[in-house]
């Protein structure tokens, strides 16, 4: 157990950031599943809307160092490719 005040403060800060990070990662997973379902159902308008939401969330996650930069770039490239493959 931490003894110093600053160690106790770091524990409190880490718990808060852990919850914030967990929430953001969960949101990205949810949006990814939603996007993939729309691509499977060939719903181009819905997929474009979900694409914008997902890329925005990914960019915010990268800005906050939630994921590594190349990981975000790879995910965005994959979803853009699947969106471009939709007909109609």
Backbone bond lengths (Angstrom), bond angles and torsions (degrees), N, CA, C in turn:
res aa  C-N    CA-C-N  psi(-1)  N-CA   C-N-CA  omega(-1)  CA-C   N-CA-C  phi
1 X - - - 1.464 - - 1.516 109.16 -
2 X 1.306 115.45 144.90 1.455 120.92 -178.10 1.523 110.62 -71.40
3 X 1.315 115.61 141.63 1.458 120.71 179.88 1.520 112.80 -105.66
4 X 1.316 116.81 -38.38 1.461 118.82 -175.80 1.526 110.82 -81.91
5 X 1.316 115.01 158.16 1.462 120.23 179.96 1.521 111.98 -62.70
6 X 1.328 116.09 -41.73 1.453 118.08 -177.43 1.531 111.65 -69.64
7 X 1.333 117.11 -31.26 1.466 119.46 176.60 1.530 109.87 -68.18
8 X 1.329 117.07 -38.79 1.464 120.62 177.40 1.531 110.64 -65.53
9 X 1.333 115.74 -38.98 1.463 120.03 178.34 1.526 110.29 -64.86
10 X 1.329 117.71 -41.93 1.469 121.23 179.27 1.526 110.23 -61.37
11 X 1.323 116.80 -37.51 1.467 119.58 178.33 1.523 110.03 -63.74
12 X 1.337 117.00 -43.75 1.465 120.46 178.27 1.534 110.74 -62.75
13 X 1.329 116.79 -43.44 1.466 120.83 -179.43 1.526 110.91 -64.61
14 X 1.344 116.18 -40.37 1.461 120.05 -179.08 1.526 111.31 -65.09
15 X 1.332 116.70 -37.34 1.464 119.76 178.27 1.525 110.78 -64.83
16 X 1.335 116.85 -42.27 1.465 120.60 178.78 1.526 111.11 -64.15
17 X 1.327 116.55 -46.19 1.463 119.43 -177.60 1.526 110.53 -67.88
18 X 1.329 117.12 -32.99 1.463 120.69 178.09 1.523 109.98 -62.47
19 X 1.331 116.94 -44.24 1.464 120.39 178.60 1.529 111.37 -64.98
20 X 1.328 116.45 -41.05 1.468 121.02 -179.95 1.537 110.11 -64.05
21 X 1.335 116.23 -44.75 1.463 120.90 -179.40 1.523 111.07 -66.06
22 X 1.332 116.61 -40.96 1.454 121.05 -179.91 1.524 110.42 -62.14
23 X 1.325 116.11 -41.04 1.458 121.17 179.54 1.535 110.85 -64.82
24 X 1.321 116.69 -44.31 1.464 120.60 -178.77 1.529 111.12 -65.68
25 X 1.326 117.59 -41.44 1.463 120.76 179.20 1.522 110.82 -66.35
26 X 1.324 116.01 -38.01 1.460 120.34 177.97 1.521 110.62 -64.27
27 X 1.325 116.72 -41.37 1.457 120.99 178.46 1.525 110.69 -61.34
28 X 1.322 116.89 -42.08 1.464 120.66 179.97 1.528 110.43 -65.26
29 X 1.331 117.50 -42.37 1.464 120.08 177.73 1.533 110.82 -61.84
30 X 1.335 116.84 -42.29 1.459 121.06 179.77 1.525 111.17 -63.72
31 X 1.329 116.82 -46.15 1.465 120.47 179.99 1.528 111.33 -64.45
32 X 1.330 116.85 -35.53 1.458 120.62 178.93 1.522 110.37 -65.40
33 X 1.327 116.56 -44.03 1.466 120.27 178.03 1.526 110.96 -63.15
34 X 1.326 116.22 -41.45 1.463 120.95 178.95 1.532 110.24 -62.15
35 X 1.326 116.59 -45.48 1.463 121.64 179.48 1.526 110.62 -61.42
36 X 1.336 116.83 -46.36 1.466 120.37 -178.69 1.528 111.49 -63.58
37 X 1.338 117.04 -36.99 1.464 120.05 177.94 1.529 110.33 -65.19
38 X 1.325 117.13 -40.05 1.467 120.70 179.36 1.528 111.14 -67.95
39 X 1.317 117.46 -35.82 1.463 120.65 177.55 1.529 109.41 -67.39
40 X 1.337 116.60 -41.06 1.467 120.64 178.57 1.531 111.65 -61.26
41 X 1.337 115.86 -37.70 1.465 119.90 -178.71 1.532 112.22 -85.92
42 X 1.317 117.90 5.24 1.472 123.86 177.63 1.527 113.06 60.03
43 X 1.343 116.93 32.79 1.468 121.81 178.42 1.528 108.26 -92.48
44 X 1.325 115.79 93.14 1.463 119.95 -173.56 1.526 112.69 -67.12
45 X 1.331 118.10 -43.32 1.471 120.68 -178.54 1.531 110.75 -64.44
46 X 1.312 116.54 -45.01 1.468 120.28 178.40 1.513 111.98 -65.39
47 X 1.335 115.87 -38.61 1.462 120.40 -179.71 1.533 110.57 -66.27
48 X 1.329 117.21 -37.25 1.472 119.61 178.56 1.522 110.85 -66.01
49 X 1.317 116.73 -39.69 1.459 120.96 177.35 1.535 110.66 -64.60
50 X 1.319 116.09 -45.47 1.467 120.78 179.18 1.530 110.30 -65.56
51 X 1.343 116.20 -34.45 1.471 120.95 178.65 1.524 110.48 -61.52
52 X 1.343 116.32 -44.63 1.463 119.86 179.37 1.526 111.40 -62.91
53 X 1.328 116.42 -43.03 1.468 120.22 178.74 1.517 110.92 -62.79
54 X 1.329 115.58 -45.48 1.464 120.68 -176.48 1.519 111.57 -66.35
55 X 1.327 118.02 -43.85 1.462 119.36 179.79 1.525 111.08 -65.96
56 X 1.315 116.73 -35.49 1.463 120.07 176.99 1.525 110.52 -63.32
57 X 1.328 116.73 -45.53 1.466 120.63 179.29 1.522 111.11 -64.56
58 X 1.330 116.90 -38.75 1.462 120.26 178.81 1.528 111.06 -65.30
59 X 1.330 116.72 -41.43 1.464 119.94 178.88 1.527 111.30 -64.35
60 X 1.336 116.89 -39.53 1.459 120.08 177.46 1.530 110.81 -65.31
61 X 1.326 116.40 -39.09 1.466 120.29 178.85 1.525 110.64 -64.87
62 X 1.329 116.33 -37.81 1.461 119.64 178.31 1.524 110.39 -67.71
63 X 1.325 116.37 -40.20 1.457 120.48 -179.86 1.525 111.16 -61.57
64 X 1.338 116.47 -34.69 1.460 121.06 -179.87 1.527 113.11 -92.89
65 X 1.344 116.71 11.48 1.470 122.88 176.97 1.517 112.25 59.52
66 X 1.335 116.14 36.89 1.457 120.93 178.17 1.523 110.43 -78.81
67 X 1.318 115.95 -36.20 1.458 122.92 176.04 1.527 108.10 -128.72
68 X 1.328 115.70 160.96 1.457 120.51 177.90 1.529 109.05 -74.12
69 X 1.313 116.46 148.42 1.467 122.88 -173.18 1.527 113.02 -54.33
70 X 1.331 117.87 -46.21 1.464 120.45 -177.22 1.524 111.54 -69.58
71 X 1.320 117.16 -29.94 1.459 121.14 176.45 1.530 109.80 -62.28
72 X 1.327 116.33 -45.66 1.466 121.30 178.70 1.530 109.94 -63.40
73 X 1.318 116.94 -43.55 1.467 121.07 -179.45 1.529 110.34 -61.81
74 X 1.320 117.01 -41.01 1.464 121.25 179.76 1.532 110.99 -65.54
75 X 1.326 116.97 -42.67 1.468 120.50 178.94 1.527 110.95 -64.04
76 X 1.338 116.83 -45.10 1.467 120.71 -179.55 1.523 110.64 -63.63
77 X 1.321 117.31 -39.06 1.450 121.03 179.17 1.531 110.81 -64.57
78 X 1.306 116.82 -41.29 1.469 121.23 -178.91 1.523 111.45 -66.18
79 X 1.330 116.79 -41.96 1.469 118.03 -179.10 1.528 111.13 -72.65
80 X 1.331 116.59 -33.75 1.477 119.30 176.85 1.522 110.46 -65.66
81 X 1.304 115.75 -37.91 1.467 120.21 179.59 1.530 110.64 -66.33
82 X 1.338 116.41 -42.11 1.464 118.87 179.69 1.536 111.14 -69.71
83 X 1.335 117.38 -32.38 1.461 120.30 176.20 1.523 110.90 -68.28
84 X 1.320 116.98 -39.44 1.460 120.74 -179.30 1.530 110.70 -68.31
85 X 1.316 116.98 -24.35 1.474 120.75 -179.11 1.517 113.52 -78.08
86 X 1.314 118.24 -6.59 1.476 120.78 -179.70 1.531 110.46 -75.39
87 X 1.330 115.09 140.96 1.463 119.37 174.93 1.522 108.69 -99.00
88 X 1.316 115.15 149.35 1.464 120.73 173.72 1.441 110.92 78.10
